[in-house]
Every structure is written in C-alpha cells, then in structure tokens.
Amino acid sequence: SEPLNIVFLLNTSNLGNIKINMLVHKSEVDCVIQTENEKIKQILLRNKNEFLSNIENINLKVKNFSIKVENEKDTINAIGNGYINLGKIDLKA
C-alpha cells in the first residue's frame, strides 16, 4: 500500500500556528510538528508523551517524531500549495 501524508495546519489562540505533518505507512507513523518559536516548542515537548500515547492507542506505531521551530510565513505560505483549506473549525473541549 502507498504511504499516506496527512498535514494539519492549526491556528490556535494560545500556541499560534502549528503544522503537524504525519506520514502513515501501514501501521507506522513519521510525525513532524512545526511551531513558530522555541517557547511553543518547549510547551509541546512537555506534552509529547501524551500525544504519542494517543497515537499508539489507535494502533499506530510512531517510528520517528520531532518538534521543530519554523518561520510563521513558511507555515502560512504552505496553504495553497496542494493543501485543501477546510476553513475555520472551532474545536472546544
């Protein structure tokens, strides 16, 4: 089967823009999360284990995982380069 590339571009009120890029092949996942600055990266790193546990709870094995800082313009410019904009989705817990 072919690998599936899933990209989430999140614009959050507290954490700014976050890009989650997941490459799923069979039951293995490579995941790269990109943030706007080092402070947000550190916040996400503190919650990394919970995120990884949730991925494994849906029977996927995380093979590679990283969080890195990316320029905000790079994340915003990615919209329109083969991405489908689903519009504003208001998620509240």
C-alpha positions, 0 to 999 in steps of 0.5 A, spaced: 500 500 500 502 507 498 504 511 504 499 516 506 501 524 508 496 527 512 498 535 514 494 539 519 495 546 519 492 549 526 491 556 528 490 556 535 489 562 540 494 560 545 500 556 541 499 560 534 500 556 528 502 549 528 503 544 522 503 537 524 505 533 518 504 525 519 506 520 514 502 513 515 505 507 512 501 501 514 501 501 521 507 506 522 507 513 523 513 519 521 510 525 525 513 532 524 510 538 528 512 545 526 511 551 531 513 558 530 518 559 536 522 555 541 517 557 547 511 553 543 516 548 542 518 547 549 510 547 551 509 541 546 515 537 548 512 537 555 506 534 552 509 529 547 508 523 551 501 524 551 500 525 544 504 519 542 500 515 547 494 517 543 497 515 537 499 508 539 492 507 542 489 507 535 494 502 533 499 506 530 506 505 531 510 512 531 517 510 528 520 517 528 517 524 531 520 531 532 518 538 534 521 543 530 521 551 530 519 554 523 518 561 520 510 563 521 510 565 513 513 558 511 507 555 515 502 560 512 505 560 505 504 552 505 496 553 504 495 553 497 500 549 495 496 542 494 493 543 501 485 543 501 483 549 506 477 546 510 476 553 513 475 555 520 473 549 525 472 551 532 474 545 536 472 546 544 473 541 549 
